[in-house]
Amino acid sequence: MSTLPASRSEAIINRLHSLHPVLIDLSLGRMRECLAKLGHPERRLPPVIHVAGTNGKGSTSAFLRAIAEAAGLRVHVYTSPHLVRFHERIRLAGALVSEAALTEALEHVERVNAGAPITVFEVTTAVALHLFASVPADLLVLEVGLGGRFDATNVIDPVATAITSISMDHMDFLGDTLEKIAFEKAGIIKPGVPCATGAQAPGAAAVLRQVAADQGAALLARGEAWEVAPQPDGRLRWRDAAGVLDLPPPALAGPHQADNAGIAIATLRAWNPAWLTEDAIARGLASASWPARMQRLGGHLAALLPAGWELWLDGGHNAGAGVVLGQHLRSAFADRPCHLLVGMKGSKQAAEFLAPLIPVATSIQAIAEPGQHLAMPVEAIIAASGGAATAGGTAAQALAAIPKDGPPARVLICGSLYLAGEILKLDGSLPA
């Protein structure tokens, strides 16, 4: 098991929690005031692609980064949340931010902010923008934290935007209907700036279409402006008005990744940079990586399973993620038994996440790790499953409890990004 010592940057971030009593407070006033004190770094950025959505934001961002880097570009990336260390959120010209650079930027922003009320996500987003403006790069892939309209990242002028799959999540902040949530996500659409979107439920699609029309922005929707079709051999066939591309299988596993890859391609083609060649797209799709998104583990936890067994990890945690994981179990994972270890955050809709998985899982065990932030009690997960799940304890205990006398099987650990971070530490598979 790998442990990480506390760092100066973590101490500063913990101290910043006292500046605003509410962890999430969606508004832009505090953010704009802080950026003004910093000399407006948001106005000194490389070209920005802004990415929102419920599921797939991180994977789409990973494809965007990989394609651009395959073409030789220096790419900044901002994502959240992190899995193990905060540094994962900020990638400067291809490399995770160093402890020295992060600490210096945190201290600078804290000093300039001078104790004014600001949420931790707002101040760390200001830190990221300050760093992005200070280090030369050719592209910034900027992922929304929560929602879009009032998210702290929504202070930039992008060259293109992308909105991934929208489903029910964070209803206490974004609204209690799909249409209300879609309206908040659509808040990143800017006047005259193209927006690419993938497969959407009809209600969400209608909202995106209306907001794009109101903003005079071209909405490039899958099935209308572009299409991507997975082939029997795993390759992707892409088509838009400019022509057809024959592309390799995406490096990220799961049928839903065709949609995320398609959104990334549509976004870049809408921006239409000169470096975007078919070769760069192909090499980017084949090389993209994104931890805890259908990631196969091969460390300490995987060693607890017999030879021939596979251990997988996915951070999906809401109803939409349950649907795509269920589809994956029915397709790519259908050739052998698949046991699920499910741990969730206490505020999530466990029953909705589990419903598509229960019919296709060989067994389900509810788990919680000692260090898992805001973990849902095992008993609550069992209740949400209608009794289909059993108590598994920790991941190691649950792995030991799976019967090993049958054919080689797969084990999928899922349900929470917080759980995923703990699993990566236990397995020794730390993000780089």
Summary of the structure (lengths in Angstrom):
residues: 432
radius of gyration: 21.1
end to end distance: 16.6
largest distance: 64.3
contacts: 1562
relative contact order: 0.13
helix: 40%
strand: 18%
